[in-house]
């Protein structure tokens, strides 16, 4: 697939895909005869992983490290364990924040629905 297709499939702008390639986070794809990038399922999977890491607040350097450890192996298990535990704590905190936002939005929705069912507010 070409970059536009990959962008649509993953919800990632082409500029971001090129950036991740330049940064070494996403493996450079093969090129077709007309020099178009040709992406495959492995690119889709890796890009989803990068986006999920980024969405959970993990910085680019840490994303690079995590991707490297996951795909190349890691020789210092204690450092890996500590890094993963730190990121898990951040993810848990982010999840708690999202739950609070969800509850607030649900409360607003319920309040709005109750207002619509109540008496008219046009003064009559």
Beta strands, then each sheet from edge to edge (+ up, - down):
strand 1: 30-31
strand 2: 37-38
sheet 1: 1+ 2-
end
